[in-house]
Amino acid sequence: MDFIFLHRFPSRMEAEMAGEILKQAEIPYVIQSEDIGIFGPGSSPAPMGARLMVPQDDLPDAKILLSGLI
């Protein structure tokens, strides 16, 4: 499954919140971030943000679901 970029969030926590919306719609997602993540999702900004990735086929639906957040 090829994942493509959907949106960059300032923190992992914000990306995780968006991911939960996708999860409810059964859309798989991956979050890429440079934060350590060892203590759970960070609410502080990640140096390069947190990238939310989805399968290419699910991109249109993901954009609609997250239209109020991205």
PyMOL Python script that loads the backbone (N, CA, C, O; Angstrom):
from pymol import cmd

cmd.read_pdbstr("""\
ATOM      1  N   MET A   1       0.851  -1.167   0.000  1.00  0.00           N
ATOM      2  CA  MET A   1       0.000   0.000   0.000  1.00  0.00           C
ATOM      3  C   MET A   1       0.898   1.230   0.000  1.00  0.00           C
ATOM      4  O   MET A   1       1.745   1.388   0.879  1.00  0.00           O
ATOM      5  N   ASP A   2       0.711   2.088  -0.976  1.00  0.00           N
ATOM      6  CA  ASP A   2       1.501   3.313  -1.077  1.00  0.00           C
ATOM      7  C   ASP A   2       0.789   4.449  -0.364  1.00  0.00           C
ATOM      8  O   ASP A   2      -0.354   4.778  -0.682  1.00  0.00           O
ATOM      9  N   PHE A   3       1.477   5.048   0.608  1.00  0.00           N
ATOM     10  CA  PHE A   3       0.932   6.178   1.336  1.00  0.00           C
ATOM     11  C   PHE A   3       1.475   7.469   0.738  1.00  0.00           C
ATOM     12  O   PHE A   3       2.653   7.554   0.391  1.00  0.00           O
ATOM     13  N   ILE A   4       0.607   8.477   0.619  1.00  0.00           N
ATOM     14  CA  ILE A   4       1.033   9.769   0.092  1.00  0.00           C
ATOM     15  C   ILE A   4       0.673  10.864   1.093  1.00  0.00           C
ATOM     16  O   ILE A   4      -0.178  10.681   1.963  1.00  0.00           O
ATOM     17  N   PHE A   5       1.331  11.986   0.949  1.00  0.00           N
ATOM     18  CA  PHE A   5       1.166  13.123   1.847  1.00  0.00           C
ATOM     19  C   PHE A   5      -0.240  13.709   1.750  1.00  0.00           C
ATOM     20  O   PHE A   5      -0.749  13.945   0.655  1.00  0.00           O
ATOM     21  N   LEU A   6      -0.861  13.940   2.908  1.00  0.00           N
ATOM     22  CA  LEU A   6      -2.154  14.601   2.971  1.00  0.00           C
ATOM     23  C   LEU A   6      -2.018  16.005   3.555  1.00  0.00           C
ATOM     24  O   LEU A   6      -2.500  16.974   2.969  1.00  0.00           O
ATOM     25  N   HIS A   7      -1.353  16.113   4.727  1.00  0.00           N
ATOM     26  CA  HIS A   7      -1.255  17.419   5.385  1.00  0.00           C
ATOM     27  C   HIS A   7      -0.140  17.382   6.440  1.00  0.00           C
ATOM     28  O   HIS A   7       0.150  16.337   7.024  1.00  0.00           O
ATOM     29  N   ARG A   8       0.473  18.544   6.668  1.00  0.00           N
ATOM     30  CA  ARG A   8       1.484  18.679   7.723  1.00  0.00           C
ATOM     31  C   ARG A   8       0.856  19.455   8.887  1.00  0.00           C
ATOM     32  O   ARG A   8       0.356  20.567   8.711  1.00  0.00           O
ATOM     33  N   PHE A   9       0.892  18.849  10.075  1.00  0.00           N
ATOM     34  CA  PHE A   9       0.370  19.479  11.284  1.00  0.00           C
ATOM     35  C   PHE A   9       1.534  19.981  12.130  1.00  0.00           C
ATOM     36  O   PHE A   9       2.630  19.428  12.043  1.00  0.00           O
ATOM     37  N   PRO A  10       1.327  21.016  12.950  1.00  0.00           N
ATOM     38  CA  PRO A  10       2.406  21.539  13.785  1.00  0.00           C
ATOM     39  C   PRO A  10       2.893  20.542  14.843  1.00  0.00           C
ATOM     40  O   PRO A  10       4.062  20.574  15.227  1.00  0.00           O
ATOM     41  N   SER A  11       2.007  19.659  15.315  1.00  0.00           N
ATOM     42  CA  SER A  11       2.415  18.707  16.358  1.00  0.00           C
ATOM     43  C   SER A  11       1.855  17.321  16.059  1.00  0.00           C
ATOM     44  O   SER A  11       0.902  17.170  15.295  1.00  0.00           O
ATOM     45  N   ARG A  12       2.461  16.323  16.672  1.00  0.00           N
ATOM     46  CA  ARG A  12       1.996  14.949  16.521  1.00  0.00           C
ATOM     47  C   ARG A  12       0.570  14.811  17.068  1.00  0.00           C
ATOM     48  O   ARG A  12      -0.247  14.090  16.496  1.00  0.00           O
ATOM     49  N   MET A  13       0.277  15.492  18.160  1.00  0.00           N
ATOM     50  CA  MET A  13      -1.046  15.373  18.767  1.00  0.00           C
ATOM     51  C   MET A  13      -2.136  15.802  17.784  1.00  0.00           C
ATOM     52  O   MET A  13      -3.169  15.140  17.680  1.00  0.00           O
ATOM     53  N   GLU A  14      -1.918  16.887  17.075  1.00  0.00           N
ATOM     54  CA  GLU A  14      -2.900  17.344  16.097  1.00  0.00           C
ATOM     55  C   GLU A  14      -3.055  16.338  14.959  1.00  0.00           C
ATOM     56  O   GLU A  14      -4.163  16.093  14.484  1.00  0.00           O
ATOM     57  N   ALA A  15      -1.940  15.760  14.528  1.00  0.00           N
ATOM     58  CA  ALA A  15      -1.995  14.744  13.477  1.00  0.00           C
ATOM     59  C   ALA A  15      -2.740  13.503  13.969  1.00  0.00           C
ATOM     60  O   ALA A  15      -3.503  12.901  13.214  1.00  0.00           O
ATOM     61  N   GLU A  16      -2.526  13.120  15.223  1.00  0.00           N
ATOM     62  CA  GLU A  16      -3.222  11.968  15.799  1.00  0.00           C
ATOM     63  C   GLU A  16      -4.724  12.230  15.884  1.00  0.00           C
ATOM     64  O   GLU A  16      -5.523  11.325  15.643  1.00  0.00           O
ATOM     65  N   MET A  17      -5.110  13.441  16.220  1.00  0.00           N
ATOM     66  CA  MET A  17      -6.537  13.780  16.288  1.00  0.00           C
ATOM     67  C   MET A  17      -7.178  13.626  14.904  1.00  0.00           C
ATOM     68  O   MET A  17      -8.277  13.084  14.787  1.00  0.00           O
ATOM     69  N   ALA A  18      -6.507  14.092  13.880  1.00  0.00           N
ATOM     70  CA  ALA A  18      -7.010  13.928  12.517  1.00  0.00           C
ATOM     71  C   ALA A  18      -7.029  12.446  12.141  1.00  0.00           C
ATOM     72  O   ALA A  18      -7.951  11.979  11.472  1.00  0.00           O
ATOM     73  N   GLY A  19      -6.012  11.720  12.573  1.00  0.00           N
ATOM     74  CA  GLY A  19      -5.943  10.285  12.304  1.00  0.00           C
ATOM     75  C   GLY A  19      -7.117   9.530  12.912  1.00  0.00           C
ATOM     76  O   GLY A  19      -7.599   8.562  12.325  1.00  0.00           O
ATOM     77  N   GLU A  20      -7.577   9.956  14.066  1.00  0.00           N
ATOM     78  CA  GLU A  20      -8.733   9.309  14.700  1.00  0.00           C
ATOM     79  C   GLU A  20      -9.995   9.470  13.846  1.00  0.00           C
ATOM     80  O   GLU A  20     -10.823   8.561  13.783  1.00  0.00           O
ATOM     81  N   ILE A  21     -10.140  10.604  13.202  1.00  0.00           N
ATOM     82  CA  ILE A  21     -11.275  10.810  12.298  1.00  0.00           C
ATOM     83  C   ILE A  21     -11.172   9.839  11.126  1.00  0.00           C
ATOM     84  O   ILE A  21     -12.162   9.230  10.722  1.00  0.00           O
ATOM     85  N   LEU A  22      -9.966   9.703  10.587  1.00  0.00           N
ATOM     86  CA  LEU A  22      -9.760   8.762   9.480  1.00  0.00           C
ATOM     87  C   LEU A  22     -10.005   7.329   9.928  1.00  0.00           C
ATOM     88  O   LEU A  22     -10.595   6.534   9.196  1.00  0.00           O
ATOM     89  N   LYS A  23      -9.553   7.006  11.127  1.00  0.00           N
ATOM     90  CA  LYS A  23      -9.726   5.648  11.666  1.00  0.00           C
ATOM     91  C   LYS A  23     -11.209   5.289  11.760  1.00  0.00           C
ATOM     92  O   LYS A  23     -11.596   4.165  11.441  1.00  0.00           O
ATOM     93  N   GLN A  24     -12.040   6.240  12.197  1.00  0.00           N
ATOM     94  CA  GLN A  24     -13.484   5.997  12.295  1.00  0.00           C
ATOM     95  C   GLN A  24     -14.085   5.690  10.922  1.00  0.00           C
ATOM     96  O   GLN A  24     -15.069   4.957  10.827  1.00  0.00           O
ATOM     97  N   ALA A  25     -13.505   6.241   9.874  1.00  0.00           N
ATOM     98  CA  ALA A  25     -13.969   6.005   8.506  1.00  0.00           C
ATOM     99  C   ALA A  25     -13.238   4.823   7.869  1.00  0.00           C
ATOM    100  O   ALA A  25     -13.398   4.557   6.678  1.00  0.00           O
ATOM    101  N   GLU A  26     -12.434   4.114   8.671  1.00  0.00           N
ATOM    102  CA  GLU A  26     -11.667   2.951   8.210  1.00  0.00           C
ATOM    103  C   GLU A  26     -10.690   3.298   7.093  1.00  0.00           C
ATOM    104  O   GLU A  26     -10.476   2.517   6.165  1.00  0.00           O
ATOM    105  N   ILE A  27     -10.100   4.493   7.205  1.00  0.00           N
ATOM    106  CA  ILE A  27      -9.041   4.902   6.281  1.00  0.00           C
ATOM    107  C   ILE A  27      -7.714   4.773   7.025  1.00  0.00           C
ATOM    108  O   ILE A  27      -7.497   5.444   8.034  1.00  0.00           O
ATOM    109  N   PRO A  28      -6.829   3.911   6.529  1.00  0.00           N
ATOM    110  CA  PRO A  28      -5.528   3.768   7.189  1.00  0.00           C
ATOM    111  C   PRO A  28      -4.712   5.042   7.049  1.00  0.00           C
ATOM    112  O   PRO A  28      -4.885   5.807   6.100  1.00  0.00           O
ATOM    113  N   TYR A  29      -3.822   5.259   8.007  1.00  0.00           N
ATOM    114  CA  TYR A  29      -2.968   6.444   7.951  1.00  0.00           C
ATOM    115  C   TYR A  29      -1.638   6.154   8.626  1.00  0.00           C
ATOM    116  O   TYR A  29      -1.504   5.208   9.403  1.00  0.00           O
ATOM    117  N   VAL A  30      -0.672   6.980   8.312  1.00  0.00           N
ATOM    118  CA  VAL A  30       0.657   6.920   8.912  1.00  0.00           C
ATOM    119  C   VAL A  30       1.040   8.348   9.273  1.00  0.00           C
ATOM    120  O   VAL A  30       0.777   9.284   8.517  1.00  0.00           O
ATOM    121  N   ILE A  31       1.660   8.504  10.426  1.00  0.00           N
ATOM    122  CA  ILE A  31       2.164   9.821  10.825  1.00  0.00           C
ATOM    123  C   ILE A  31       3.678   9.757  10.833  1.00  0.00           C
ATOM    124  O   ILE A  31       4.271   8.868  11.444  1.00  0.00           O
ATOM    125  N   GLN A  32       4.293  10.699  10.155  1.00  0.00           N
ATOM    126  CA  GLN A  32       5.749  10.814  10.134  1.00  0.00           C
ATOM    127  C   GLN A  32       6.123  12.093  10.863  1.00  0.00           C
ATOM    128  O   GLN A  32       5.644  13.177  10.529  1.00  0.00           O
ATOM    129  N   SER A  33       6.995  11.952  11.873  1.00  0.00           N
ATOM    130  CA  SER A  33       7.404  13.104  12.655  1.00  0.00           C
ATOM    131  C   SER A  33       8.791  12.864  13.212  1.00  0.00           C
ATOM    132  O   SER A  33       9.192  11.723  13.442  1.00  0.00           O
ATOM    133  N   GLU A  34       9.519  13.947  13.426  1.00  0.00           N
ATOM    134  CA  GLU A  34      10.860  13.828  13.983  1.00  0.00           C
ATOM    135  C   GLU A  34      10.866  13.825  15.500  1.00  0.00           C
ATOM    136  O   GLU A  34      11.925  13.691  16.112  1.00  0.00           O
ATOM    137  N   ASP A  35       9.688  13.974  16.125  1.00  0.00           N
ATOM    138  CA  ASP A  35       9.668  13.918  17.580  1.00  0.00           C
ATOM    139  C   ASP A  35       9.906  12.482  18.032  1.00  0.00           C
ATOM    140  O   ASP A  35       9.708  11.542  17.262  1.00  0.00           O
ATOM    141  N   ILE A  36      10.315  12.321  19.234  1.00  0.00           N
ATOM    142  CA  ILE A  36      10.655  10.994  19.739  1.00  0.00           C
ATOM    143  C   ILE A  36       9.417  10.136  19.907  1.00  0.00           C
ATOM    144  O   ILE A  36       9.433   8.953  19.564  1.00  0.00           O
ATOM    145  N   GLY A  37       8.350  10.710  20.426  1.00  0.00           N
ATOM    146  CA  GLY A  37       7.121   9.962  20.604  1.00  0.00           C
ATOM    147  C   GLY A  37       7.171   8.935  21.716  1.00  0.00           C
ATOM    148  O   GLY A  37       6.244   8.139  21.860  1.00  0.00           O
ATOM    149  N   ILE A  38       8.240   8.935  22.508  1.00  0.00           N
ATOM    150  CA  ILE A  38       8.426   7.921  23.538  1.00  0.00           C
ATOM    151  C   ILE A  38       7.412   8.064  24.675  1.00  0.00           C
ATOM    152  O   ILE A  38       7.071   7.079  25.329  1.00  0.00           O
ATOM    153  N   PHE A  39       6.937   9.274  24.910  1.00  0.00           N
ATOM    154  CA  PHE A  39       5.986   9.520  25.992  1.00  0.00           C
ATOM    155  C   PHE A  39       4.575   9.737  25.460  1.00  0.00           C
ATOM    156  O   PHE A  39       3.750  10.347  26.140  1.00  0.00           O
ATOM    157  N   GLY A  40       4.291   9.258  24.278  1.00  0.00           N
ATOM    158  CA  GLY A  40       2.980   9.441  23.672  1.00  0.00           C
ATOM    159  C   GLY A  40       2.978  10.655  22.778  1.00  0.00           C
ATOM    160  O   GLY A  40       3.996  11.333  22.637  1.00  0.00           O
ATOM    161  N   PRO A  41       1.831  10.935  22.169  1.00  0.00           N
ATOM    162  CA  PRO A  41       1.769  12.069  21.251  1.00  0.00           C
ATOM    163  C   PRO A  41       2.115  13.381  21.947  1.00  0.00           C
ATOM    164  O   PRO A  41       1.587  13.697  23.012  1.00  0.00           O
ATOM    165  N   GLY A  42       2.994  14.117  21.334  1.00  0.00           N
ATOM    166  CA  GLY A  42       3.413  15.387  21.915  1.00  0.00           C
ATOM    167  C   GLY A  42       2.484  16.513  21.525  1.00  0.00           C
ATOM    168  O   GLY A  42       2.032  16.596  20.384  1.00  0.00           O
ATOM    169  N   SER A  43       2.205  17.373  22.479  1.00  0.00           N
ATOM    170  CA  SER A  43       1.366  18.525  22.163  1.00  0.00           C
ATOM    171  C   SER A  43       2.207  19.717  21.742  1.00  0.00           C
ATOM    172  O   SER A  43       1.687  20.686  21.189  1.00  0.00           O
ATOM    173  N   SER A  44       3.513  19.648  22.005  1.00  0.00           N
ATOM    174  CA  SER A  44       4.378  20.744  21.587  1.00  0.00           C
ATOM    175  C   SER A  44       4.720  20.585  20.109  1.00  0.00           C
ATOM    176  O   SER A  44       4.732  19.471  19.586  1.00  0.00           O
ATOM    177  N   PRO A  45       4.997  21.693  19.444  1.00  0.00           N
ATOM    178  CA  PRO A  45       5.315  21.611  18.017  1.00  0.00           C
ATOM    179  C   PRO A  45       6.531  20.730  17.742  1.00  0.00           C
ATOM    180  O   PRO A  45       7.527  20.785  18.464  1.00  0.00           O
ATOM    181  N   ALA A  46       6.439  19.931  16.707  1.00  0.00           N
ATOM    182  CA  ALA A  46       7.570  19.118  16.260  1.00  0.00           C
ATOM    183  C   ALA A  46       8.432  20.007  15.360  1.00  0.00           C
ATOM    184  O   ALA A  46       7.897  20.866  14.660  1.00  0.00           O
ATOM    185  N   PRO A  47       9.749  19.818  15.365  1.00  0.00           N
ATOM    186  CA  PRO A  47      10.636  20.689  14.577  1.00  0.00           C
ATOM    187  C   PRO A  47      10.227  20.838  13.108  1.00  0.00           C
ATOM    188  O   PRO A  47      10.262  21.940  12.560  1.00  0.00           O
ATOM    189  N   MET A  48       9.849  19.749  12.487  1.00  0.00           N
ATOM    190  CA  MET A  48       9.452  19.781  11.073  1.00  0.00           C
ATOM    191  C   MET A  48       7.967  19.484  10.910  1.00  0.00           C
ATOM    192  O   MET A  48       7.510  19.227   9.796  1.00  0.00           O
ATOM    193  N   GLY A  49       7.209  19.513  11.996  1.00  0.00           N
ATOM    194  CA  GLY A  49       5.795  19.189  11.933  1.00  0.00           C
ATOM    195  C   GLY A  49       5.581  17.690  11.892  1.00  0.00           C
ATOM    196  O   GLY A  49       6.532  16.909  11.930  1.00  0.00           O
ATOM    197  N   ALA A  50       4.343  17.307  11.816  1.00  0.00           N
ATOM    198  CA  ALA A  50       3.966  15.893  11.725  1.00  0.00           C
ATOM    199  C   ALA A  50       3.184  15.710  10.434  1.00  0.00           C
ATOM    200  O   ALA A  50       2.141  16.331  10.228  1.00  0.00           O
ATOM    201  N   ARG A  51       3.704  14.850   9.571  1.00  0.00           N
ATOM    202  CA  ARG A  51       3.090  14.617   8.265  1.00  0.00           C
ATOM    203  C   ARG A  51       2.068  13.488   8.358  1.00  0.00           C
ATOM    204  O   ARG A  51       2.383  12.393   8.824  1.00  0.00           O
ATOM    205  N   LEU A  52       0.858  13.759   7.917  1.00  0.00           N
ATOM    206  CA  LEU A  52      -0.194  12.751   7.885  1.00  0.00           C
ATOM    207  C   LEU A  52      -0.238  12.179   6.475  1.00  0.00           C
ATOM    208  O   LEU A  52      -0.400  12.909   5.497  1.00  0.00           O
ATOM    209  N   MET A  53      -0.091  10.867   6.389  1.00  0.00           N
ATOM    210  CA  MET A  53      -0.047  10.168   5.107  1.00  0.00           C
ATOM    211  C   MET A  53      -1.225   9.200   5.029  1.00  0.00           C
ATOM    212  O   MET A  53      -1.597   8.586   6.029  1.00  0.00           O
ATOM    213  N   VAL A  54      -1.809   9.066   3.837  1.00  0.00           N
ATOM    214  CA  VAL A  54      -2.917   8.136   3.606  1.00  0.00           C
ATOM    215  C   VAL A  54      -2.671   7.381   2.300  1.00  0.00           C
ATOM    216  O   VAL A  54      -1.876   7.821   1.469  1.00  0.00           O
ATOM    217  N   PRO A  55      -3.351   6.243   2.116  1.00  0.00           N
ATOM    218  CA  PRO A  55      -3.229   5.557   0.824  1.00  0.00           C
ATOM    219  C   PRO A  55      -3.739   6.459  -0.302  1.00  0.00           C
ATOM    220  O   PRO A  55      -4.703   7.206  -0.131  1.00  0.00           O
ATOM    221  N   GLN A  56      -3.087   6.373  -1.431  1.00  0.00           N
ATOM    222  CA  GLN A  56      -3.439   7.239  -2.554  1.00  0.00           C
ATOM    223  C   GLN A  56      -4.915   7.112  -2.924  1.00  0.00           C
ATOM    224  O   GLN A  56      -5.560   8.116  -3.226  1.00  0.00           O
ATOM    225  N   ASP A  57      -5.456   5.905  -2.906  1.00  0.00           N
ATOM    226  CA  ASP A  57      -6.859   5.699  -3.276  1.00  0.00           C
ATOM    227  C   ASP A  57      -7.828   6.364  -2.298  1.00  0.00           C
ATOM    228  O   ASP A  57      -8.958   6.684  -2.665  1.00  0.00           O
ATOM    229  N   ASP A  58      -7.391   6.571  -1.057  1.00  0.00           N
ATOM    230  CA  ASP A  58      -8.248   7.164  -0.033  1.00  0.00           C
ATOM    231  C   ASP A  58      -8.078   8.676   0.096  1.00  0.00           C
ATOM    232  O   ASP A  58      -8.769   9.303   0.899  1.00  0.00           O
ATOM    233  N   LEU A  59      -7.184   9.264  -0.669  1.00  0.00           N
ATOM    234  CA  LEU A  59      -6.895  10.692  -0.546  1.00  0.00           C
ATOM    235  C   LEU A  59      -8.133  11.580  -0.722  1.00  0.00           C
ATOM    236  O   LEU A  59      -8.344  12.472   0.100  1.00  0.00           O
ATOM    237  N   PRO A  60      -8.955  11.379  -1.750  1.00  0.00           N
ATOM    238  CA  PRO A  60     -10.128  12.260  -1.897  1.00  0.00           C
ATOM    239  C   PRO A  60     -11.079  12.186  -0.698  1.00  0.00           C
ATOM    240  O   PRO A  60     -11.557  13.216  -0.222  1.00  0.00           O
ATOM    241  N   ASP A  61     -11.351  10.983  -0.213  1.00  0.00           N
ATOM    242  CA  ASP A  61     -12.241  10.828   0.945  1.00  0.00           C
ATOM    243  C   ASP A  61     -11.625  11.437   2.201  1.00  0.00           C
ATOM    244  O   ASP A  61     -12.328  12.055   3.000  1.00  0.00           O
ATOM    245  N   ALA A  62     -10.335  11.266   2.375  1.00  0.00           N
ATOM    246  CA  ALA A  62      -9.648  11.823   3.549  1.00  0.00           C
ATOM    247  C   ALA A  62      -9.720  13.346   3.533  1.00  0.00           C
ATOM    248  O   ALA A  62      -9.935  13.967   4.574  1.00  0.00           O
ATOM    249  N   LYS A  63      -9.544  13.949   2.369  1.00  0.00           N
ATOM    250  CA  LYS A  63      -9.629  15.407   2.266  1.00  0.00           C
ATOM    251  C   LYS A  63     -11.021  15.905   2.640  1.00  0.00           C
ATOM    252  O   LYS A  63     -11.158  16.936   3.299  1.00  0.00           O
ATOM    253  N   ILE A  64     -12.040  15.185   2.225  1.00  0.00           N
ATOM    254  CA  ILE A  64     -13.409  15.580   2.558  1.00  0.00           C
ATOM    255  C   ILE A  64     -13.638  15.447   4.061  1.00  0.00           C
ATOM    256  O   ILE A  64     -14.187  16.356   4.684  1.00  0.00           O
ATOM    257  N   LEU A  65     -13.225  14.328   4.649  1.00  0.00           N
ATOM    258  CA  LEU A  65     -13.418  14.096   6.084  1.00  0.00           C
ATOM    259  C   LEU A  65     -12.719  15.150   6.933  1.00  0.00           C
ATOM    260  O   LEU A  65     -13.238  15.570   7.966  1.00  0.00           O
ATOM    261  N   LEU A  66     -11.547  15.570   6.494  1.00  0.00           N
ATOM    262  CA  LEU A  66     -10.738  16.500   7.278  1.00  0.00           C
ATOM    263  C   LEU A  66     -10.835  17.939   6.788  1.00  0.00           C
ATOM    264  O   LEU A  66     -10.004  18.772   7.149  1.00  0.00           O
ATOM    265  N   SER A  67     -11.827  18.237   5.979  1.00  0.00           N
ATOM    266  CA  SER A  67     -11.916  19.559   5.359  1.00  0.00           C
ATOM    267  C   SER A  67     -11.961  20.697   6.383  1.00  0.00           C
ATOM    268  O   SER A  67     -11.541  21.810   6.066  1.00  0.00           O
ATOM    269  N   GLY A  68     -12.451  20.457   7.583  1.00  0.00           N
ATOM    270  CA  GLY A  68     -12.486  21.498   8.591  1.00  0.00           C
ATOM    271  C   GLY A  68     -11.170  21.663   9.337  1.00  0.00           C
ATOM    272  O   GLY A  68     -10.978  22.641  10.060  1.00  0.00           O
ATOM    273  N   LEU A  69     -10.258  20.697   9.159  1.00  0.00           N
ATOM    274  CA  LEU A  69      -8.982  20.733   9.887  1.00  0.00           C
ATOM    275  C   LEU A  69      -7.799  21.117   9.004  1.00  0.00           C
ATOM    276  O   LEU A  69      -6.798  21.638   9.497  1.00  0.00           O
ATOM    277  N   ILE A  70      -7.910  20.864   7.721  1.00  0.00           N
ATOM    278  CA  ILE A  70      -6.758  21.114   6.847  1.00  0.00           C
ATOM    279  C   ILE A  70      -7.064  22.206   5.836  1.00  0.00           C
ATOM    280  O   ILE A  70      -6.209  22.549   5.020  1.00  0.00           O
TER     281      ILE A  70
END
""", "prot")
cmd.dss("prot")
cmd.show_as("cartoon", "prot")
cmd.util.cbc("prot")
cmd.orient("prot")
